[in-house]
Amino acid sequence: MSRQKKEWHPNFIKYMNFIANHPNYKGLPITRKKDGSLSWIATAKSQIGQARIVWCENKARELGIPIEPGIYANVMREIHPTKMKVCQTCGQEMSIYYYYPSSTTLKAIKKEFGYDFTETDHISDIWDFLLENNIPESKIISFFMKKGNLSLNISEKNKKNIISELEYICRTKGKKILSPGAMSNFPDRFDGFHTYNRCCRSLQDKGRSKENLKSYTKDRRAYEYWSDGNIHAANNFMGSNFFNQTTADHIGPISLGFIHDPRYLQPMDGSDNSSKRDRLQLVDIEKIIYVESRTGIYPISWYSKHIWEHIKSNYIKNQHLIETTYRDTLKQNMSNFMYILWVILHKCNELGIKALEEIYLKPKYEYFAYSYKFNELGEIISTSPRHFTERNLNEAKRYKRIAIQSVYDYNNKDNRNIKSNLDYYDIAFLNSICNDIIAKKPYENIKLSIESLMKQIQLKLIEKIK
C-alpha cells in the first residue's frame, strides 16, 4: 500500500494547502487527484519530480545558493514560510532546523544533570527546564560549550548564541549533537521534508529499534504531565541534593495513576529504580497509605481514584492480587485515560486542546509561580514567589505544548502491551463529550462528563477483579 493512502492528520492537510498556496512556492509543480486532494508525493524519477528539481535549482540561482550537494535542503529550508513543519501522523509542529537532541546528547545530559529528556524536546526547552530546577547557568553553558567544542568570547557565551552555534555546526558540519524536527526529502515531498516528523519517526520506520527503546521516557512524560500533584515542586525535589548519588523513585508508580508530587518520592539506587518501573508491591501500598496519613495529600490521580479505594479496602486479604491483578487494573485504566485524551484531541482539534488546557492544565500553572524548599521527606517547608524573566514567562506555553505532545507520543506506540479497551457504551459516551466540546458547552459540564466516563470505566474494571 502506498504511503499516500494512509490517513493523514487534519492539521497536516491544512498545512499542505497552506504551503501549496503560499507565494514562496509559486511555480513548483504539483497536481491534484480526482478527489481534489493534493498529490504531495512525487518520486525523483517521475515527470513531476524532475520538474521540481529544475524549479529548485532555478530558485537556488535566484537566492544565490550554490549548486552543490545539499542544495535542495538549503533552498527548501530557506523558502519555508514558518520554519515549522506539521507532522502528517500526529499533527504536531516541529522546527525544520537542528534543535532536537540526538541519543548521545540525551545520554550526556542525563549523566551530567540527572534528568531524562526525549528526542522531541527542543534544546531551548531543555536549557530552560534545567535552569528552572536550580542548575546553575554557568554549568549548562560549560556543558554545551564542551559538547560542541565551541569557541565563543565571554560576552557571547549565552543561551541564544550557544544554541545558534550548535544548530549551525550540526546542520552544516555533520555534528551529531542535534537533529532536525523533519528530515529533508526533496523532490519526493512538495515542501522538501518527510511527511512525518521526528516525533513519529519510530512509528513510520519500523527499523528504528533504538528509537522504540526510548518510548518509556516519552510515556513517563505523559504520566507526569497529566497526573495530579505539584509537578514543579516534584521536579525541583528530584533535582535537589537529597538525591545525590541516587535516583528519585515514585513510591506509587505514576504509570499506574499515582501522583507526581515531592511527598511521594523516595531515594533509590538507579538499578533498583530501573527494575521497579511500574511494579506494585505490598511494601509500596503500605508506604503510600502511611504518607497519605502523615501529609494529608491524596496519593492517586482523580481518574484512578475508584480503583485505588477498592485496592485499599481489599489488599490485606488479597495480597496475592497486588503484583498482578491490581497492578494490571491500574495500568489498564491509565491506558484508557490516555486514549480518551487522544480521542478528544483527534476529533476536536483546537477546541479539544483548549478544553483540556482549561480543565486540566491551567489549574497547575500556579505551581510554577513559586520556588520551594524541602526536607528529606519531600515536604515543602517554605515557598517564595519566583522572579519571572522573559524566559520563564513562557513556562505555561511550554508546559501545555509538551503535555499535548505527550498524549500523541503515548498513543503512537503500536506495540503497547496493554491497550485501551473501551466498550460500545464508553465510546458512545466519549463521542457525546467530543460533540459537547465542538458545540462549546461549558467546561465545567465537560469536566463532569469526563469524570463520569472515567468512573464508569473504573467500576467496570473493578467488577472484573471480584
C-alpha positions in Angstrom: 0.0 0.0 0.0 1.4 3.4 -0.9 2.1 5.9 1.9 -0.3 8.4 0.4 -3.2 6.1 1.2 -2.6 6.4 4.9 -4.9 8.6 6.9 -3.3 12.0 7.3 -4.0 14.3 10.3 -6.3 17.2 9.6 -3.6 19.6 10.7 -1.3 18.2 8.1 -3.9 18.6 5.4 -4.3 22.3 6.4 -0.5 22.6 6.3 -0.3 21.1 2.8 -2.9 23.6 1.5 -1.2 26.5 3.2 2.2 25.6 1.7 0.8 24.8 -1.8 -0.9 28.2 -2.0 2.0 30.2 -0.5 3.7 32.6 -2.9 7.1 31.2 -1.9 6.3 28.0 -3.9 4.8 29.7 -6.9 5.6 27.6 -10.0 6.7 24.5 -8.0 4.9 21.6 -9.8 2.1 19.8 -8.0 -1.2 18.2 -9.3 -4.5 17.3 -7.7 -6.0 13.9 -7.6 -9.6 13.1 -8.8 -11.0 13.8 -5.3 -9.3 17.2 -5.3 -6.6 16.4 -2.8 -3.0 17.4 -3.4 -0.6 14.9 -4.9 2.0 15.8 -2.3 4.4 13.0 -3.1 6.3 12.5 -6.4 9.3 10.3 -7.0 12.5 11.9 -8.2 12.4 10.0 -11.5 8.8 11.0 -12.3 8.0 13.8 -14.6 6.7 15.9 -11.7 9.8 15.1 -9.7 12.2 16.1 -12.5 10.3 19.4 -12.9 10.5 20.1 -9.2 14.3 19.6 -9.4 14.6 22.1 -12.2 12.4 24.6 -10.3 14.6 24.2 -7.1 17.8 24.7 -9.0 16.4 27.9 -10.6 15.3 29.1 -7.2 18.8 28.4 -5.8 20.3 30.7 -8.5 17.7 33.3 -7.7 18.6 33.2 -4.0 22.4 33.0 -4.6 22.6 29.5 -3.1 25.5 27.4 -4.7 24.5 24.4 -6.9 26.3 21.7 -4.8 25.4 18.8 -2.5 22.7 19.9 -0.1 21.2 22.4 -2.4 17.7 21.1 -2.2 17.6 21.1 1.6 19.1 24.6 1.7 16.6 26.0 -0.8 13.5 24.4 0.7 14.6 25.4 4.2 15.3 29.0 3.1 11.9 29.5 1.4 9.8 27.7 4.1 7.5 30.5 5.4 7.2 29.4 9.1 10.2 27.1 9.5 7.8 24.8 11.4 6.5 21.6 9.8 3.3 19.8 10.8 3.6 16.0 11.2 1.3 14.0 9.0 0.8 11.4 11.7 0.1 13.3 14.9 -0.5 16.9 13.6 2.1 18.5 15.9 4.6 21.1 14.7 8.4 20.8 14.9 11.2 23.0 13.6 12.9 22.2 10.3 16.2 23.3 11.9 18.6 21.2 14.1 17.1 21.9 17.6 16.4 18.4 18.9 18.9 16.2 20.9 20.5 13.1 19.5 20.6 9.9 21.5 24.2 10.5 22.6 23.3 14.1 23.7 20.4 12.7 25.7 22.7 10.3 27.5 25.2 13.0 28.2 22.6 15.3 29.6 21.3 12.5 31.8 24.8 11.8 33.1 25.6 15.4 33.7 22.4 16.8 35.1 20.3 13.7 36.2 17.3 14.5 34.1 15.7 12.5 31.3 14.5 14.2 28.1 13.4 12.9 24.7 14.4 13.4 21.1 11.4 15.7 20.6 12.4 18.1 23.3 13.6 21.4 21.9 17.1 22.3 23.1 15.8 25.7 24.3 13.2 23.9 26.5 15.8 21.6 27.9 18.0 24.6 28.8 15.1 26.4 30.5 14.0 23.3 32.4 17.5 22.8 33.8 17.5 26.5 34.9 14.1 26.2 36.5 15.3 23.2 38.5 18.2 25.2 40.0 21.0 24.0 37.7 23.5 27.0 37.5 23.5 28.5 34.1 27.3 28.5 34.2 27.2 24.7 34.4 24.8 24.5 31.4 26.9 26.8 29.4 30.1 24.9 30.2 28.4 21.6 29.2 27.2 22.7 25.8 30.4 24.6 25.0 32.4 21.4 25.6 29.8 19.2 23.8 30.1 21.3 20.7 33.7 22.2 21.1 32.7 25.9 20.6 34.9 28.9 20.6 33.0 31.9 21.8 34.1 35.1 23.5 33.0 35.6 27.1 30.4 38.2 26.1 29.0 35.7 23.5 28.5 32.8 25.9 24.8 32.9 26.4 21.9 30.7 25.6 20.9 32.3 22.3 24.4 32.2 20.8 25.3 28.8 22.0 22.2 27.2 20.6 22.7 29.1 17.4 26.2 27.8 17.1 25.2 24.2 17.9 22.5 24.3 15.3 24.8 25.6 12.7 27.6 23.0 13.2 25.1 20.2 13.3 23.3 21.3 10.1 26.5 22.2 8.1 29.4 20.3 9.6 27.7 17.0 10.3 28.0 17.1 14.1 25.7 14.6 15.8 24.7 16.7 18.8 21.3 18.0 17.5 18.9 16.8 14.8 16.1 18.5 12.8 12.4 18.1 13.5 11.9 16.9 10.0 14.4 15.4 7.6 15.0 16.7 4.1 13.2 14.8 1.3 13.1 16.7 -1.9 11.7 16.3 -4.6 9.7 13.4 -3.2 7.7 15.8 -0.9 6.4 19.1 -2.2 7.7 21.1 0.8 11.0 19.3 0.7 10.6 17.4 4.0 9.5 14.0 5.1 5.7 13.9 5.8 6.3 12.5 9.3 8.3 14.5 11.8 10.9 13.3 14.4 8.1 12.8 16.9 6.6 9.9 14.8 9.6 8.5 13.0 9.7 5.3 15.1 6.0 4.7 14.2 6.6 5.2 10.4 10.1 3.5 10.2 9.8 0.1 11.9 13.6 -0.4 11.5 14.4 2.2 14.1 14.6 -0.2 17.1 16.7 2.3 19.1 14.0 4.9 18.9 11.4 2.3 20.0 13.6 1.7 23.1 13.2 5.3 24.2 9.4 5.0 24.5 9.5 4.7 28.3 10.8 8.2 28.7 8.0 9.5 26.4 5.4 7.5 28.4 6.7 8.9 31.7 6.3 12.4 30.3 2.7 11.7 29.6 2.2 10.3 33.1 3.9 13.3 34.8 2.1 16.0 32.9 -1.4 14.5 33.2 -1.2 13.3 36.8 -2.3 15.2 39.9 0.3 16.6 42.3 2.6 19.6 42.3 4.7 18.9 39.1 7.0 21.9 39.6 7.8 21.0 43.2 8.3 17.4 42.3 10.8 18.2 39.5 12.6 20.6 41.8 12.9 18.0 44.5 14.1 15.3 42.1 17.0 17.7 41.1 17.9 18.6 44.6 20.9 17.5 46.7 18.7 15.0 48.5 19.2 12.6 45.5 22.9 12.9 45.1 24.5 9.6 44.2 21.0 8.1 43.9 17.8 8.5 41.8 14.3 9.7 42.7 11.6 6.9 42.8 7.9 7.4 42.9 6.6 5.3 45.8 3.4 4.8 43.8 4.3 4.4 40.1 3.0 7.3 38.1 2.4 4.8 35.2 -0.3 3.3 37.4 -2.0 6.7 38.1 -0.3 7.8 41.3 0.6 11.4 41.6 3.8 13.3 40.6 4.5 15.1 43.9 7.6 15.5 46.1 5.8 14.0 49.1 5.6 10.7 47.2 9.2 10.5 46.1 12.0 8.5 47.7 15.7 7.8 47.0 16.5 4.6 45.3 19.6 3.0 43.7 19.5 3.5 40.0 19.5 -0.2 39.1 16.7 -0.9 41.6 14.7 2.0 40.1 15.0 0.6 36.6 13.9 -2.8 37.7 10.9 -1.5 39.6 9.4 0.8 36.9 5.6 0.1 37.1 5.6 -2.8 39.6 3.3 -2.6 42.5 4.2 -4.4 45.8 2.8 -4.7 49.3 5.5 -2.5 50.7 4.6 0.3 48.2 0.9 0.2 49.2 1.8 0.4 52.9 4.2 3.3 52.3 1.6 5.2 50.2 -1.0 4.8 52.9 1.5 6.0 55.5 2.5 9.1 53.5 -1.1 10.0 53.0 -1.9 9.7 56.7 1.2 11.9 57.5 0.7 14.6 54.9 -3.0 14.5 54.0 -2.0 14.5 50.3 -4.2 12.1 48.3 -1.8 9.7 46.5 -3.5 8.9 43.3 -4.8 11.0 40.4 -8.6 11.6 40.1 -9.0 9.3 37.1 -7.8 6.3 39.1 -9.4 7.1 42.5 -12.2 4.4 42.5 -9.7 1.6 41.7 -7.4 2.8 44.4 -10.1 2.9 47.0 -11.1 -0.6 46.1 -7.5 -1.7 46.5 -7.1 0.0 49.9 -10.2 -1.8 51.1 -9.2 -5.2 49.9 -5.5 -5.6 49.6 -4.8 -7.0 53.1 -7.0 -10.1 52.4 -6.0 -10.3 48.8 -2.2 -9.8 48.8 -1.8 -12.3 46.0 -3.5 -9.8 43.7 -1.2 -6.8 44.3 1.6 -7.5 41.8 -0.7 -8.9 39.2 -4.4 -8.1 39.1 -4.3 -4.8 41.0 -1.3 -3.6 39.0 -2.8 -4.6 35.7 -6.1 -3.0 36.5 -4.5 0.4 37.3 -2.3 0.0 34.1 -5.4 -0.7 32.0 -7.2 2.3 33.4 -4.2 4.5 32.6 -4.2 3.3 29.0 -7.9 4.0 28.8 -7.4 7.6 30.1 -4.6 8.3 27.7 -6.8 7.1 24.8 -9.7 9.3 25.9 -7.3 12.4 25.9 -6.1 11.4 22.4 -9.7 11.0 21.0 -10.6 14.4 22.3 -7.5 16.0 20.6 -8.0 14.0 17.4 -11.7 14.7 17.0 -11.9 18.2 18.4 -8.6 19.6 17.2 -8.0 23.2 18.6 -11.2 23.1 20.6 -10.0 19.8 22.2 -6.7 21.4 23.1 -8.4 24.4 24.6 -10.8 22.2 26.6 -8.1 20.0 28.0 -5.9 23.1 28.9 -8.8 24.9 30.7 -9.9 21.8 32.6 -6.6 20.0 33.5 -3.6 22.1 32.7 -4.4 25.7 33.7 -5.1 24.7 37.4 -1.4 23.6 37.6 0.1 26.8 36.2 0.1 28.3 39.7 2.6 25.7 40.9 5.2 27.4 38.6 4.8 30.8 40.4 6.8 29.6 43.4 10.2 28.3 44.4 10.2 25.5 47.0 12.4 24.3 49.8 12.1 20.8 51.1 13.0 18.5 54.0 14.4 15.0 53.3 10.8 13.6 53.2 9.9 15.9 50.2 7.6 18.0 52.4 7.6 21.7 51.3 9.0 23.6 54.3 8.9 27.0 52.6 7.7 28.7 49.4 8.7 32.0 47.9 7.4 33.9 44.8 9.6 33.4 41.8 11.2 36.3 40.0 9.9 36.0 36.5 12.1 36.7 33.5 11.3 36.6 29.8 12.5 33.0 29.8 10.2 31.6 32.5 7.2 33.7 31.4 6.8 31.1 28.6 6.7 28.2 31.1 2.9 27.8 30.8 3.1 27.6 27.0 5.9 25.1 27.1 4.1 23.0 29.7 0.9 23.0 27.5 2.9 22.1 24.4 4.7 19.2 26.0 1.6 17.9 27.7 -0.3 17.8 24.4 2.6 16.2 22.5 2.9 13.6 25.2 -0.6 12.3 24.5 0.2 11.8 20.9 3.6 10.2 21.7 1.8 7.8 24.1 -0.9 6.8 21.7 1.5 6.5 18.7 3.2 3.5 20.3 1.8 0.5 18.4 3.4 -2.3 20.4 2.0 -1.4 23.8 1.3 -4.5 26.0 -1.9 -3.1 27.5 -4.1 -1.1 25.0 -7.3 0.7 25.7 -10.4 -1.5 26.0 -13.3 0.9 26.0 -16.6 -0.8 25.1 -19.5 0.4 23.0 -21.1 2.4 25.8 -17.8 4.0 26.7 -17.2 5.0 23.1 -20.7 6.4 22.8 -20.2 8.5 26.0 -16.8 9.7 24.7 -18.3 10.7 21.3 -21.0 12.8 23.1 -18.3 14.5 25.1 -16.5 15.4 21.9 -19.7 16.7 20.5 -20.2 18.9 23.6 -16.6 20.3 23.1 -17.2 21.1 19.5 -20.5 22.7 20.5 -18.6 24.8 23.0 -20.5 23.7 26.0 -19.3 25.0 29.4 -16.0 23.5 30.5 -17.4 22.6 33.9 -20.1 20.4 32.3 -17.4 18.8 30.1 -15.2 18.1 33.1 -18.1 16.4 34.9 -18.8 14.3 31.9 -15.2 13.1 31.6 -15.2 12.3 35.3 -18.4 10.3 34.9 -16.9 8.4 32.0 -13.8 7.6 33.9 -15.9 6.5 36.9 -17.9 4.2 34.6 -14.7 2.7 33.2 -13.2 2.1 36.6 -16.3 0.5 38.1 -16.3 -2.0 35.2 -12.7 -2.8 35.7 -13.3 -3.3 39.4 -16.1 -5.7 38.6 -13.6 -7.9 36.8 -11.4 -8.1 39.9 -14.2 -9.6 42.0 
